[in-house]
């Protein structure tokens, strides 16, 4: 009877796992600034504690944005110019910061990397490895859970409810909005020890990943 108990336990575990990971996110993403989400923005690398952001240089379709905010950052317009913002790092305990750009009540995200520290990070995409897809979720593996981890769809940062961590893996719910876009991508940024993943991408076609990604 004991083998049967083990088999039943494994079945129940797998069943519960599949149910949990297959649950759809009912709430859609926040209002997306669509015209700034068509092309992915490069990560802003800050060589000093203070830098200047010009949103229309990062997102050419954006001029005179309403506001720019950021976690762990102090951001203010330069001489009341809505096309230029002064960024100052307030929280230096993390390397990545999110910058939120708003216009007309909609938003996109720009990632920044604090690159001025003497403790330089080594870029190594193999510290977080893409393994495939299961129940509308992208699966990644790592040897150790990253101290910092961010997932974006194009230029939209995904809420924590889209991300599930395991002991050796993390899964990311594919947003339902991707089904309306022919070509897009999920982007990840992470830090594991002194190594980082900088803008690792998984391409999507109408929400389905290209599974031959390196």
GILIN-V458823 format. One record per pair of residues at least 24 apart in sequence whose ideal C-beta (glycine too) atoms are under 8 Angstrom apart, sorted by the first residue. I is the first residue (numbers start at 0). J is the second residue. If there is no record, write none. Layout:
I,J ; I,J
This chain:
17,134 ; 19,163 ; 20,133 ; 20,134 ; 20,136 ; 20,163 ; 20,170 ; 21,134 ; 21,135 ; 23,135 ; 23,175 ; 24,160 ; 24,161 ; 24,172 ; 24,174 ; 24,175 ; 26,160 ; 27,174 ; 27,175 ; 27,176 ; 28,152 ; 28,155 ; 28,157 ; 28,158 ; 28,174 ; 28,176 ; 29,106 ; 29,155 ; 30,104 ; 30,105 ; 30,106 ; 31,105 ; 31,106 ; 31,107 ; 31,155 ; 31,176 ; 32,61 ; 32,100 ; 32,101 ; 32,102 ; 32,103 ; 32,105 ; 32,106 ; 32,107 ; 33,105 ; 34,58 ; 34,60 ; 34,61 ; 35,60 ; 35,61 ; 35,100 ; 35,102 ; 35,107 ; 35,154 ; 36,107 ; 36,153 ; 36,154 ; 36,155 ; 37,153 ; 39,153 ; 39,154 ; 39,184 ; 39,186 ; 39,198 ; 39,200 ; 40,107 ; 40,109 ; 40,110 ; 40,154 ; 41,198 ; 42,109 ; 42,110 ; 42,111 ; 42,112 ; 42,188 ; 42,197 ; 42,198 ; 43,98 ; 43,109 ; 43,110 ; 43,111 ; 43,112 ; 44,111 ; 44,112 ; 44,114 ; 45,86 ; 45,88 ; 45,111 ; 45,112 ; 45,113 ; 45,114 ; 45,115 ; 46,114 ; 46,115 ; 47,115 ; 48,87 ; 48,88 ; 48,91 ; 48,115 ; 49,85 ; 49,86 ; 49,87 ; 49,88 ; 50,85 ; 50,86 ; 51,77 ; 51,83 ; 51,84 ; 51,85 ; 51,86 ; 52,83 ; 52,84 ; 52,85 ; 52,86 ; 52,98 ; 52,109 ; 53,82 ; 53,83 ; 53,84 ; 54,82 ; 54,84 ; 54,100 ; 55,82 ; 57,109 ; 58,100 ; 58,107 ; 58,154 ; 61,100 ; 61,102 ; 63,102 ; 64,100 ; 64,101 ; 64,102 ; 65,101 ; 65,102 ; 65,103 ; 66,101 ; 67,98 ; 67,99 ; 67,100 ; 67,101 ; 68,98 ; 68,99 ; 68,101 ; 69,96 ; 69,97 ; 69,98 ; 69,99 ; 69,111 ; 70,96 ; 70,97 ; 71,96 ; 72,96 ; 72,98 ; 72,111 ; 74,98 ; 86,111 ; 88,113 ; 91,116 ; 93,147 ; 94,120 ; 94,147 ; 94,190 ; 94,195 ; 95,147 ; 95,149 ; 95,188 ; 95,190 ; 97,149 ; 97,156 ; 99,156 ; 106,155 ; 107,154 ; 107,155 ; 108,151 ; 108,154 ; 108,155 ; 108,156 ; 109,154 ; 110,149 ; 110,151 ; 110,188 ; 110,198 ; 112,195 ; 112,197 ; 118,193 ; 120,190 ; 120,193 ; 120,194 ; 120,195 ; 121,193 ; 121,194 ; 121,195 ; 122,194 ; 122,195 ; 122,196 ; 122,197 ; 123,194 ; 123,195 ; 123,196 ; 124,196 ; 124,197 ; 124,199 ; 126,189 ; 126,191 ; 126,192 ; 126,194 ; 126,195 ; 126,196 ; 127,169 ; 127,187 ; 127,189 ; 127,191 ; 127,196 ; 127,199 ; 129,199 ; 129,201 ; 129,212 ; 130,168 ; 131,208 ; 131,210 ; 132,173 ; 132,207 ; 132,208 ; 132,210 ; 133,170 ; 135,172 ; 135,173 ; 136,163 ; 136,170 ; 136,171 ; 136,172 ; 136,173 ; 137,170 ; 137,171 ; 137,173 ; 137,185 ; 137,201 ; 137,208 ; 138,168 ; 138,169 ; 138,170 ; 139,168 ; 139,169 ; 139,170 ; 139,171 ; 139,187 ; 140,167 ; 140,168 ; 141,167 ; 141,168 ; 141,169 ; 141,189 ; 141,191 ; 142,167 ; 142,191 ; 143,191 ; 143,192 ; 144,169 ; 144,191 ; 145,189 ; 145,190 ; 145,191 ; 145,196 ; 146,190 ; 146,191 ; 146,192 ; 147,188 ; 147,189 ; 147,190 ; 148,187 ; 148,188 ; 148,189 ; 148,190 ; 149,187 ; 149,188 ; 149,189 ; 150,185 ; 150,186 ; 150,187 ; 151,185 ; 151,186 ; 151,187 ; 151,188 ; 152,176 ; 152,177 ; 152,183 ; 152,184 ; 152,185 ; 152,186 ; 153,183 ; 153,184 ; 153,186 ; 173,203 ; 173,206 ; 173,208 ; 174,206 ; 175,206 ; 177,203 ; 177,205 ; 177,206 ; 178,205 ; 178,206 ; 179,205 ; 180,205 ; 180,206 ; 181,205
